[in-house]
Structure formats: structure tokens, C-alpha cells
Amino acid sequence: MKNAFAIVTLSALMATHAMAQTPTAPTDTPAGAPAATPATAADAKPETTPKAAADAGLPNVNLSSDLLYKLTKAELEFKSGQWQGPYVTMMMAAQQTRDPRLARRASEMALAAKQGGEALAAIRLWRELAPDSDEATQFFLGFVVLTDRIEEAEPIFAQRLASAPPGSRGVALFQMQQILARANDKLYAYSMLVRLSQPYLDMFEAHLVLAQGALSIGERQRAIDEANKALQMKPASDLAALTLAQVSGEPEAASKVLAAFLDKNPNSIEVRSAYARLLVEQKQLTAGRDQFLLLLKTQPDNAAALYALGIITLQLDDTKGAEQYFKRFLAVLDKSADDTRDPSKALMILSQIAETRNDTAGAIAWLDKVDNRESPGYFDARLRRAQLIARNGDLDAARKALTEIEVDDPASQGQVLLVDAQLLRDAGYTQSAFTVLGSAVTRFPDNPELLYDYALLAERLDHTDVMEASLRRVMALAPDNQHAYNALGYSFAERGVRLPEAYALIEKALQMAPDDPFIMDSMGWVQFRMGNVPAAEEALRRAYALRADPEIAVHLGEVLWQKGEKAEAQKLWRDAQGKDPKNEALKSTLARLNVSL
């Protein structure tokens, strides 16, 4: 579909079923490593007891000291960056011992080394040594499909479908479609899917996979026809309804499919959930909320519905209602020990809601609950917590909290230093903030964010040479960073120096971000400095229409003041003063022009 609306797709729905049945084939190209965990020397050696080996279908191999030495040496060499010698050792050992685990390990080595031909040879040997291994077959199928040897997969798929018990054949069909979906030649893959599905057209699953295949080659009408056949065979099937919605095209068409299905099957949790998400994607927030509320009537502890309702209610500007949904969401997670959802986003939203009430202590308390270091939101929560502690008036405690954040990667370390400098700057310790950033850019000279903030503080302290050098370094590191061009151009314009160069820098920034009101403001200001008053007014009015920022109002007001439109200029300045009474640009402008409001 053109719009990536949130519908449960066929592959997503089947994932929990298919993965439980068989191991996953490699999903990456041959250049990537397989999903299986690489074996160590201990894993690779055939240490199974004779009886266990016989029970597992493995050969009874005598692990001689010579074989153990070769396997261990191969593993050590592989870990040191070599692949060819270890691969040959594993292949020879697999052929001599007839142990499929060694062939498997050889395939892993070849895949990790991005050697497609050698990987395929090892996987073939693995299948030869373990003909009943579904895992080996899955690897083989995935590999030949990804490497344009797709024709080799057809007889294997046909045999697997024919030998599958009737109760498992549907899953086998879905697995086949998932693997073929990765093929580069979509048309050939679809033709194979059609041929292999022919004996099973009395199964609704066959029509579902044909619908997916037709969609993959752009045959939307055929996809719709196949999905309709599946739904006719099983009118109460959530999976058929969701597939029909997926292949229908535009969100409006999908909405009609899901709504019609729910009229006949009002208790369908999966379809109602998909319908609710689709409505939200279409910006029909109230209708989406109503669908999630219906879900809660039948499933009061549906965590996904509670979280979605929290987000929707927040978008509808009902912070109190959103707060209750997020609290219920967290309570459900607390009751469900096996629920792996990450609560950090909900906790951070609750913290933000507390902030809107000026409840800084409450906001910090919510962030304190983001205590799982493995959580994706942990780092951001720690940074925000330090900022709130500083806002609460305890700068020393805030800076101490930053030192307690344990991070290893340079980008995160730089972010901590950036926030530390921001805390100092906001507290009025500009020179200390400048010192912190100076040390930071010495440690991380290629960090554009640190360099940019360092440049802004350098200008504030009249170190214009440091400012210019830092911004030019940002431009070299990140040529598409429009803010660096704009900042340097604005600095020249504000000081009334190198105005043609200032204009060129700001013009370049505006080309990168033509709708940025602050860059428009810079363009208006440099035009004013160059004496182009009409062009300056036009640019500044456009900027102010997009964003009624006090800084833009100050500049537009001065242009109007010079034109003699003093009443309008004073009105703009009064509005700016109301929004930001401490604005330094406004104060200096009024003082320079000897204006009182």
C-alpha cells in the first residue's frame, strides 16, 4: 500500500505459528551471517555419547586428540580473522566423520566471510549428512532463494507440502510463501508459488499465500480475488479478513473491509485492533479511540489497547485521561511477569505530563522508574532526569547524576557532556559551560553536536575565531547541516561584517531547509544589513507567519521601525516582551533605538 498503515500482515500473524514449528532460515543475503549462534570448538566437536548419537541420528565418532587439535586450531584461527583454512578444516572433518554439525559450522564460517559459493557447498553437505534435518533444509531453501538459484527450491517445497500432515500443511504453505517473498526475481517466485499451490486450492491458506504473492508483483486485483476466495471459504477467519484489507490498496478500502467483517464478527480482537490502528493512521482519532474502547470492554487488561488509548487521548489534549490509561498500562505490565513490553516510553510520557503541571518532583519520580539499563529509553530518561533535577534548583545533584550514567560509546559520552554544559549555561555559568565543551571537543573532535554548541557559546563570549573555526569543522563533518551555515552567516550579519559571504552561507542553508522560519529570519536580517529593506521585510514576514517567535519579532520590528511604521513595530515588540520578558535581543534593540514600550 502507498500508506504504511498499521495492519497485521500475513507474515506477522503467522510468525508465532511458523517459528514455533521450524527454525528460521537465514533472512539476510549470503553476505550476512546466519541466524544460528556460531559454535565454539567445544560445540563443533562430536562429543555425543554413542547411545545419544544414535538416538539423535548422529554418527558415532571417536574424538581423537588429532581431531580435537584440528577443530580447536580452526576455531582459534577463525576468531583471529581467518576463514579459508578453518572452513577447509571443518569441511574435511565433516566429510571424514559424517558429522552434520561440522558442515553446519563450515557454512557459518563461509557466511560470516561473505563467501556465497563456499557457504552453499557446506549447506549442501549439511543436508546430505542430515537429510531429515528441517533446520538444514530451511537454511538451504533460504540460501538458494536469496542467491538466484530459486529453481532448486521447487522440488523441495513440493515434497515438503506433499509429506506434511493435513493439519500442518497450512503452516507449510505460509512458510513457503515467506521464503519465496525474499527472492530477487519476484515473477519467477510467484509462478513457482502458483504451481506449488495448485494441488491445495481446496485450502483457504493456499489462496492467502497466492494473494500475498500476487501483491508482491503488483497484481492487486488478483490479490484481492484470491483473498476474497479465502474469506468465502472461511467467513469468520481473522487472517483472511486482514489479508483482504492488506491487499485492498488505499486505507479507505481497507477500512471498509475491516468494518464489514466486524459487523458480522464483533468479537474479533485482532481485526478490531487492526481497524482501530488504521483509523488512527487516517487521523480519525475519535473513531479509533472508540474502537480501542470496545476492545477494552472484552479485554480490560489489553496492554496494547491501553497504550494506544493513552497516545490517542494525549493527542486529543486530554492529559488527565491519557495519564490514567498509561497508569493502567503499567499496572497490567506489573501483573504480567512474562510480558516483555518495555514500559520506558509510558514512564517518560507520564513524566512529561507531570512537567506540564509544573510537578517537577513527580516528573523525576516517574523517570526514576526507568531503571532497566537494557531498555532503549534508559539513557534518554537518565539525561532528562538530570535536567529536571537542575530545574528543581539543585545543579550539583544534577551534574552528579550525569556522572553516574554509565555509557561506553563515544556518541553517548558526548551527549552527556553536552547536557552537562547546557545545565551550566542555563544556570548562568557560561564560562564553565564553555570550559566543559572545550574539553569535550578535545576528546571528541569529530562530534558535530558538541562543536556546534561550542561555537554558539564561543560567540556569546566573543571568541569569534573559535566560533568560526568550530562551525566550519561542523560543515566539513556534516555538509548537510544547515544550522552550521545559518549560524555562521547570521553571526556575520549580526556583526555587520563579510555580508556577501553571510548572504551566501544563509542562502545555502535556506536551500537545504526552505521552510525553516529561523533561517528565513537570518535571510531577512542579512538583507536588512545589506540595505535591501523590501526583501528583508518580505523574508521576515514569511518567517513570522510560520513561527511567531520573539527573536523574529524583534528583527521584523526593527525593519518596520526604519520604514516609519512605528506603531506596528511597537506592537510586535510588546508581543515579544509578553512571550519572553528577558529576551536579550529585544532589550538591546529597544536600548539602541531609544524606544520604551
C-alpha positions in Angstrom: 0.0 0.0 0.0 1.1 3.6 -0.5 0.5 4.4 3.1 2.2 2.3 5.7 -0.9 1.9 7.8 -0.8 -0.4 10.8 -2.4 -3.7 9.7 -1.4 -7.1 10.9 0.1 -8.7 7.8 0.0 -12.3 6.9 3.7 -12.9 7.7 3.4 -11.0 11.0 0.4 -13.1 12.1 2.0 -16.3 11.1 5.3 -15.6 12.7 4.3 -17.0 16.1 2.9 -20.2 14.5 5.6 -20.8 11.9 8.6 -20.1 14.1 7.3 -22.5 16.7 7.2 -25.2 14.1 10.5 -24.9 12.3 13.8 -23.0 12.7 14.2 -19.7 10.8 16.1 -19.9 7.5 18.7 -17.2 7.0 16.9 -13.9 6.3 20.0 -11.9 5.3 21.8 -12.1 1.9 24.7 -14.5 1.6 26.9 -11.7 2.7 25.5 -11.9 6.2 25.9 -14.4 9.0 23.2 -17.0 9.7 20.8 -16.6 12.5 22.2 -19.5 14.4 24.7 -18.8 17.1 28.3 -19.6 16.0 29.6 -22.7 17.5 32.8 -22.9 19.6 35.3 -25.6 19.3 33.5 -27.4 22.1 30.2 -27.1 20.2 31.7 -28.3 17.0 33.4 -31.4 18.3 31.3 -34.6 18.1 31.3 -35.2 21.8 27.9 -37.1 21.9 28.0 -40.4 23.6 27.4 -43.4 21.3 23.9 -44.0 22.5 22.9 -40.3 22.4 24.5 -40.0 19.0 22.5 -43.0 17.7 19.3 -41.5 19.2 19.9 -38.1 17.6 20.8 -39.7 14.2 24.4 -38.5 14.6 27.4 -40.7 13.7 29.4 -42.4 16.5 32.7 -40.5 16.1 35.8 -41.2 18.1 37.2 -37.8 19.1 40.9 -38.4 18.7 43.4 -35.9 20.0 44.4 -35.2 16.4 40.8 -34.3 15.5 40.3 -32.2 18.6 43.5 -30.3 17.9 42.4 -29.5 14.3 39.0 -28.3 15.4 40.3 -26.2 18.2 43.0 -24.7 15.9 40.4 -23.9 13.3 38.2 -22.1 15.8 41.1 -20.0 17.1 42.2 -19.1 13.6 38.6 -18.1 12.7 38.4 -15.9 15.7 41.6 -14.2 14.6 40.0 -13.2 11.3 40.9 -16.1 9.0 38.2 -18.0 7.3 39.6 -20.2 4.5 41.8 -22.5 6.5 39.2 -23.0 9.2 36.5 -23.6 6.6 38.5 -26.3 4.8 39.3 -28.0 8.1 35.6 -28.1 9.1 34.6 -29.4 5.6 37.2 -32.1 5.6 36.3 -33.1 9.2 32.6 -33.2 8.3 33.3 -35.5 5.2 35.6 -37.8 7.3 33.4 -38.1 10.3 30.0 -37.7 8.5 29.0 -35.3 11.4 26.5 -32.7 10.1 27.4 -30.3 12.9 30.8 -29.7 11.4 29.2 -29.0 8.0 26.9 -26.5 9.7 29.8 -24.8 11.3 31.6 -24.6 8.0 28.5 -22.9 6.5 28.5 -20.4 9.3 32.2 -19.6 8.7 31.6 -19.1 5.0 28.6 -16.9 5.5 30.4 -14.7 8.0 33.2 -14.3 5.5 30.7 -13.4 2.8 31.7 -16.4 0.6 28.5 -17.5 -1.0 29.8 -20.4 -3.1 31.6 -22.0 -0.1 28.5 -21.4 2.1 26.3 -23.2 -0.4 28.7 -26.2 -0.6 28.7 -26.5 3.2 25.0 -26.3 3.4 24.6 -29.0 0.7 26.9 -31.2 2.7 25.0 -30.5 5.9 21.8 -31.6 4.2 23.5 -34.7 2.8 24.7 -35.7 6.2 21.4 -34.8 7.9 18.7 -35.5 5.3 15.9 -35.3 7.9 17.1 -32.0 9.4 14.4 -29.4 9.0 16.9 -26.7 10.0 19.4 -27.7 7.3 16.6 -27.7 4.7 15.4 -24.3 5.9 18.9 -22.9 5.5 19.2 -24.4 2.1 15.9 -23.1 0.9 16.6 -19.6 2.2 20.0 -19.6 0.6 19.1 -20.7 -2.9 16.2 -18.3 -3.0 18.4 -15.4 -2.0 21.2 -16.3 -4.4 19.1 -16.7 -7.5 19.2 -20.4 -7.6 15.5 -20.4 -6.8 14.7 -23.3 -9.2 16.5 -25.7 -6.9 13.9 -24.9 -4.2 10.8 -26.1 -6.2 11.2 -29.9 -5.8 11.9 -29.5 -2.1 8.9 -27.3 -1.5 6.7 -29.8 -3.4 8.0 -32.7 -1.4 7.5 -30.8 1.9 4.0 -29.9 1.1 3.1 -33.4 -0.1 4.5 -35.1 3.0 3.1 -32.6 5.5 0.3 -33.9 7.7 -3.0 -32.3 6.7 -3.1 -30.3 9.9 0.3 -28.8 9.3 0.1 -28.2 5.5 -1.3 -24.7 6.0 1.8 -23.7 8.0 4.0 -25.3 5.3 2.3 -23.1 2.7 2.8 -20.0 4.7 6.5 -20.9 5.3 7.0 -21.4 1.6 5.5 -18.0 0.8 7.6 -16.3 3.4 10.8 -17.8 1.9 9.8 -17.1 -1.7 9.0 -13.5 -0.8 12.7 -12.9 -0.3 13.5 -13.8 -3.9 15.0 -11.2 -6.2 13.1 -12.5 -9.2 9.5 -11.8 -8.0 7.8 -13.0 -11.1 9.6 -16.4 -11.1 8.9 -16.8 -7.4 5.2 -16.1 -8.0 5.0 -18.5 -10.9 6.5 -21.2 -8.6 4.1 -20.3 -5.9 1.2 -20.7 -8.3 2.4 -24.1 -9.5 3.1 -25.5 -6.0 -0.3 -24.3 -4.7 -2.4 -25.9 -7.4 -2.9 -29.2 -5.6 -4.1 -27.4 -2.5 -6.7 -24.9 -3.8 -9.3 -26.5 -1.5 -7.4 -24.9 1.4 -8.0 -21.3 2.3 -4.3 -20.9 3.2 -3.4 -21.6 -0.4 -5.5 -18.6 -1.5 -4.0 -16.4 1.2 -0.4 -17.1 0.0 -1.4 -16.6 -3.6 -2.9 -13.2 -2.5 0.4 -12.3 -0.9 2.4 -13.4 -4.0 0.1 -11.5 -6.4 0.6 -8.4 -4.3 4.4 -8.8 -4.5 4.3 -8.5 -8.3 1.8 -5.7 -8.4 -1.2 -7.8 -9.4 -3.5 -6.1 -7.0 -6.8 -7.3 -8.5 -5.7 -10.9 -8.5 -4.5 -10.5 -4.9 -8.0 -9.2 -4.0 -9.7 -12.1 -5.8 -7.5 -14.7 -4.0 -8.1 -13.0 -0.6 -11.9 -12.9 -1.3 -11.8 -16.7 -2.1 -10.1 -17.4 1.2 -12.7 -15.3 3.1 -15.5 -17.0 1.3 -14.1 -20.4 2.4 -13.7 -19.2 6.0 -16.0 -16.2 6.5 -15.0 -15.9 10.2 -11.3 -16.0 9.6 -9.4 -13.0 11.0 -6.4 -13.9 8.9 -8.5 -13.8 5.7 -10.1 -10.5 6.6 -6.7 -8.9 7.5 -5.2 -10.2 4.2 -8.0 -8.8 2.2 -7.6 -5.5 3.9 -3.9 -5.5 3.3 -4.1 -6.2 -0.4 -7.1 -3.8 -1.0 -5.0 -0.8 -1.6 -5.8 2.5 -0.1 -6.6 2.8 3.7 -10.2 3.8 2.9 -10.8 0.5 1.1 -9.1 -1.5 3.9 -11.3 0.3 6.4 -14.4 -0.8 4.6 -13.2 -4.4 4.6 -12.5 -4.5 8.3 -15.7 -2.6 9.2 -17.8 -5.1 7.2 -16.0 -8.1 8.8 -16.6 -6.6 12.3 -20.3 -6.2 11.6 -20.6 -9.9 11.2 -17.8 -10.9 13.7 -17.9 -8.2 16.5 -15.8 -10.3 18.9 -12.7 -10.4 16.6 -9.9 -9.0 18.8 -7.3 -9.0 16.0 -9.4 -7.4 13.4 -10.8 -4.7 15.7 -7.3 -3.9 16.9 -6.1 -3.5 13.2 -9.2 -1.4 12.4 -8.6 0.9 15.3 -4.9 1.4 14.4 -5.9 2.0 10.8 -8.4 4.7 11.8 -5.7 6.4 13.9 -3.3 6.3 10.9 -6.0 8.1 8.9 -6.2 10.8 11.7 -9.6 9.7 12.7 -8.6 9.8 16.4 -12.1 9.8 17.9 -13.3 6.8 15.8 -10.0 5.0 16.6 -10.4 5.7 20.3 -13.9 4.3 20.2 -12.7 1.0 18.6 -10.0 0.6 21.3 -12.6 1.3 24.0 -14.7 -1.6 22.5 -11.6 -3.8 22.8 -11.2 -2.9 26.5 -14.8 -4.0 27.1 -13.9 -7.5 26.3 -10.3 -7.4 27.3 -9.9 -4.9 30.2 -6.2 -5.8 30.5 -5.3 -5.5 26.9 -2.0 -3.7 27.3 -1.7 -2.7 23.6 -5.2 -1.1 23.7 -4.4 0.8 26.9 -1.1 2.2 25.5 -2.8 3.2 22.2 -5.6 4.9 24.2 -3.0 6.8 26.2 -1.4 8.1 23.0 -4.7 9.0 21.3 -6.1 10.7 24.4 -2.9 12.7 24.6 -3.3 13.8 21.0 -6.8 14.9 21.8 -5.4 17.2 24.5 -6.8 15.2 27.4 -3.7 14.8 29.5 -5.7 13.7 32.6 -7.3 10.9 30.7 -4.1 9.9 29.0 -2.4 9.7 32.4 -5.0 7.2 33.6 -4.5 5.0 30.6 -0.8 4.9 30.9 -1.0 4.1 34.6 -3.4 1.2 33.8 -0.9 0.1 31.1 1.9 0.0 33.6 -0.3 -1.9 36.2 -1.0 -4.5 33.6 2.7 -5.0 32.8 3.4 -5.3 36.5 0.8 -8.1 36.8 2.2 -10.0 33.7 5.6 -11.2 34.6 6.0 -12.8 31.1 5.1 -9.6 29.3 8.2 -8.3 27.5 6.9 -4.9 26.6 9.2 -2.0 27.5 7.5 0.4 29.9 10.1 3.2 29.4 8.1 5.2 26.8 5.0 5.2 29.0 7.0 6.3 32.0 8.7 9.1 30.1 5.3 10.3 28.8 3.9 10.3 32.4 7.0 12.3 33.4 6.2 14.8 30.6 2.6 15.1 31.8 3.8 15.8 35.3 6.0 18.5 33.8 3.0 20.2 32.2 1.6 20.6 35.7 4.9 22.0 36.9 5.2 19.0 39.1 8.9 18.6 38.7 9.3 16.2 41.7 6.6 14.0 40.2 8.3 14.1 36.8 11.5 12.9 38.4 9.8 10.2 40.3 8.4 8.7 37.0 11.9 8.8 35.4 13.3 7.0 38.5 11.2 4.0 37.5 13.0 3.7 34.2 15.6 1.5 35.9 16.4 -1.2 33.3 19.8 -0.4 31.8 18.9 -2.6 28.8 15.8 -0.5 28.0 16.1 1.6 24.8 14.7 4.6 26.8 17.1 4.3 29.8 19.8 6.7 28.5 17.3 9.4 27.5 15.5 9.0 30.8 18.7 9.5 32.8 19.6 12.6 30.8 16.1 14.1 31.3 16.2 13.3 35.0 19.4 15.3 35.4 17.8 18.2 33.6 14.8 18.1 35.9 16.9 18.0 39.0 18.7 21.1 37.8 15.4 22.8 37.1 14.4 21.9 40.6 17.3 24.1 41.8 20.0 21.5 42.6 22.7 22.0 40.0 25.3 20.0 41.9 23.0 17.0 42.2 22.1 17.2 38.5 25.7 17.2 37.5 26.4 14.3 39.8 23.5 12.4 38.3 25.1 12.8 34.9 28.4 11.3 36.1 26.5 8.2 37.3 25.3 7.4 33.8 27.4 4.5 32.5 27.9 4.6 28.7 30.7 3.2 26.6 30.1 4.6 23.1 31.6 8.0 22.2 28.3 9.4 20.9 26.5 8.8 24.2 29.5 10.1 26.2 29.4 13.2 24.1 25.7 13.6 24.7 26.3 13.5 28.5 28.9 16.3 28.2 26.6 18.3 26.0 23.8 18.1 28.6 26.3 19.0 31.4 27.3 22.2 29.5 23.6 23.0 28.9 22.9 22.7 32.7 25.8 25.1 33.4 24.7 27.5 30.7 21.1 27.6 31.8 22.2 28.3 35.4 24.2 31.3 34.2 27.7 29.7 34.3 28.6 30.5 30.7 32.3 30.3 31.1 32.2 27.0 32.9 29.9 25.6 30.2 32.4 26.8 27.6 35.2 25.1 29.5 33.3 21.8 29.6 32.6 21.9 25.9 36.2 22.8 25.2 37.3 19.7 27.0 34.6 17.7 25.2 35.6 18.7 21.7 39.2 17.9 22.6 38.1 14.3 23.5 35.6 14.0 20.6 36.9 16.3 17.8 34.5 14.8 15.2 31.3 15.2 17.1 29.2 17.8 15.2 26.7 18.4 18.1 29.5 19.3 20.5 31.2 21.5 18.0 28.0 23.4 17.2 27.2 24.1 20.8 30.8 25.0 21.5 30.6 27.5 18.6 27.5 29.2 20.0 29.0 29.6 23.4 32.2 30.9 21.9 30.3 33.6 20.1 28.5 34.5 23.3 31.9 35.0 24.9 33.2 37.0 21.9 35.6 34.3 20.8 34.5 34.7 17.2 37.6 33.0 15.8 36.8 29.9 17.8 33.2 30.1 16.8 34.0 30.3 13.1 36.6 27.5 13.2 34.1 25.2 15.0 31.3 25.9 12.6 33.5 25.3 9.6 34.5 22.0 11.2 30.8 21.1 11.5 30.4 21.9 7.8 33.3 19.6 7.0 32.0 16.8 9.1 28.3 17.2 8.2 28.0 19.1 4.9 24.2 18.8 5.0 23.9 20.5 8.5 22.0 23.7 7.6 22.3 25.0 11.1 26.0 25.5 10.9 25.8 27.5 7.7 22.9 29.5 9.1 24.7 30.2 12.4 27.9 31.4 10.8 26.0 33.5 8.3 23.8 35.1 11.0 26.9 35.8 13.1 28.4 37.8 10.3 25.2 39.6 9.6 24.6 40.5 13.3 28.1 41.9 13.5 27.8 43.6 10.1 30.9 42.0 8.7 31.5 40.0 5.5 27.9 40.5 4.4 28.2 38.9 0.9 29.7 35.8 2.5 27.0 35.9 5.2 24.3 36.1 2.4 25.9 33.1 0.6 26.0 31.0 3.7 22.4 31.7 4.7 21.2 31.1 1.1 22.9 27.7 1.2 21.2 26.9 4.5 17.8 28.0 3.1 18.3 25.7 0.0 18.7 22.8 2.4 15.7 23.8 4.6 13.5 26.2 2.6 10.7 26.1 5.2 12.7 26.8 8.3 11.4 30.1 9.8 14.7 30.7 11.7 16.8 30.5 8.5 14.2 32.8 6.8 14.8 35.2 9.7 18.5 35.1 9.1 17.9 35.8 5.4 15.7 38.8 6.3 18.3 40.1 8.7 21.2 39.9 6.3 19.1 41.6 3.6 18.4 44.4 6.1 22.0 44.8 7.0 22.8 45.0 3.2 20.2 47.7 2.8 17.6 45.6 0.9 14.7 46.7 3.1 11.8 45.4 0.9 13.4 41.9 0.6 14.2 41.9 4.3 10.6 42.7 5.2 9.2 40.0 2.9 11.5 37.3 4.3 10.8 38.3 7.9 7.1 38.4 7.5 7.2 34.9 6.0 9.2 33.7 8.9 6.9 35.3 11.5 3.8 33.9 9.8 5.3 30.4 10.2 6.6 31.0 13.7 5.7 33.9 15.9 9.0 33.7 17.8 10.2 36.7 19.9 13.5 36.8 18.1 11.9 37.1 14.7 9.5 39.7 16.0 12.5 41.8 17.2 14.0 41.8 13.7 10.8 42.4 11.8 10.0 45.2 14.3 13.3 47.0 13.5 12.7 46.8 9.8 9.3 48.3 10.2 10.6 51.0 12.6 13.1 52.1 10.0 10.3 52.2 7.4 8.4 54.6 9.7 5.7 52.0 10.6 6.4 52.5 14.3 3.0 51.5 15.7 3.2 48.1 14.1 6.8 47.7 15.2 5.9 48.5 18.8 3.0 46.1 18.7 5.4 43.3 17.6 7.9 44.2 20.3 5.1 44.2 23.0 4.0 40.8 21.9 7.6 39.6 22.0 8.0 41.0 25.5 4.9 39.3 26.7 6.3 35.9 25.5 9.8 36.4 26.7 10.3 39.4 29.1 14.1 38.6 29.5 14.9 38.4 25.8 18.3 39.9 25.3 17.9 40.8 21.6 14.7 42.8 22.4 16.4 44.6 25.3 19.4 45.6 23.3 17.3 46.7 20.3 15.0 48.9 22.4 18.0 50.4 24.1 19.8 51.1 20.8 16.8 52.7 19.2 15.9 54.5 22.5 12.3 53.0 22.5 10.2 52.4 25.5 7.1 50.2 25.3 
